Amino acid sequence: MTNQNEQIIETLDEEGNKVSFELLDIVSVDDVEYALLLPQNEENEEGEILVMKLKKDGDEFSFEAIEDDEEFNKIAQYIEEIEDEIEE
């Protein structure tokens, strides 16, 4: 059963293979937007969520891997704080 509010995004990986993600949310940290993406493949049985930097070029959007550990840790901490607030 598909949730009507799901936003499925299809893109190409490094090898040119089509991959699909469900866009769970977009968060802004230090004026930079990050997308929370749930891979839509059979290998993601754990339900692991990817966090990628969201880049906008005109009307086009792209995702960029977060290479900097400090930047990634800041975003991960922000997301954990949001989850804690929701659980309370």
C-alpha positions as CSV (number, residue, x, y, z in Angstrom):
1,M,0.0,0.0,0.0
2,T,1.4,3.4,-1.0
3,N,1.0,6.5,1.2
4,Q,-0.5,9.3,-0.9
5,N,1.8,11.8,0.7
6,E,5.0,9.9,-0.3
7,Q,7.4,11.8,-2.5
8,I,9.4,9.3,-4.5
9,I,12.5,10.7,-6.2
10,E,14.4,8.8,-8.9
11,T,18.0,9.6,-9.7
12,L,21.1,7.9,-11.1
13,D,23.9,6.6,-8.9
14,E,27.7,6.7,-9.8
15,E,27.4,3.7,-12.1
16,G,24.4,5.2,-14.0
17,N,21.8,2.8,-12.3
18,K,18.4,4.3,-11.5
19,V,17.7,4.4,-7.8
20,S,14.6,5.5,-6.0
21,F,14.3,7.3,-2.7
22,E,11.3,8.4,-0.6
23,L,11.8,12.0,0.5
24,L,11.0,12.0,4.2
25,D,11.8,15.6,5.1
26,I,14.0,18.5,4.3
27,V,15.8,20.1,7.3
28,S,17.8,23.4,7.4
29,V,21.0,23.6,9.5
30,D,23.1,26.8,9.3
31,D,21.1,28.0,6.3
32,V,22.0,24.8,4.3
33,E,19.2,22.4,3.4
34,Y,19.5,18.6,3.8
35,A,17.2,15.9,2.5
36,L,16.3,12.9,4.6
37,L,16.0,10.1,2.1
38,L,14.8,6.5,2.5
39,P,16.2,4.2,-0.2
40,Q,13.5,2.2,-1.9
41,N,15.4,-1.0,-2.5
42,E,15.3,-4.6,-1.1
43,E,18.8,-4.2,0.4
44,N,17.5,-1.5,2.8
45,E,15.8,-3.9,5.1
46,E,17.0,-2.0,8.2
47,G,15.2,1.1,7.0
48,E,18.4,3.2,7.0
49,I,18.0,6.8,6.1
50,L,20.4,8.8,4.0
51,V,21.2,12.4,4.7
52,M,22.3,14.4,1.7
53,K,23.0,18.1,1.0
54,L,20.3,19.6,-1.2
55,K,21.5,21.8,-4.0
56,K,19.3,24.0,-6.1
57,D,20.3,25.3,-9.5
58,G,17.4,27.3,-11.0
59,D,14.4,24.9,-11.1
60,E,16.7,21.8,-10.8
61,F,17.5,20.1,-7.6
62,S,20.4,17.7,-6.9
63,F,21.8,15.8,-4.0
64,E,25.4,15.9,-2.8
65,A,27.1,13.6,-0.4
66,I,28.3,15.1,2.9
67,E,32.0,14.6,2.8
68,D,33.0,16.6,5.9
69,D,32.7,14.6,9.2
70,E,32.1,17.8,11.3
71,E,29.2,18.9,9.0
72,F,27.7,15.4,9.1
73,N,28.0,15.1,12.9
74,K,26.3,18.5,13.3
75,I,23.3,17.4,11.1
76,A,23.1,14.0,12.9
77,Q,22.9,15.8,16.2
78,Y,20.2,18.1,15.0
79,I,18.2,15.2,13.7
80,E,18.6,13.3,17.0
81,E,17.3,16.4,18.9
82,I,14.3,16.6,16.6
83,E,13.5,12.9,17.2
84,D,13.9,13.4,21.0
85,E,11.4,16.3,20.9
86,I,8.9,14.2,18.9
87,E,9.1,11.3,21.3
88,E,8.4,13.5,24.3
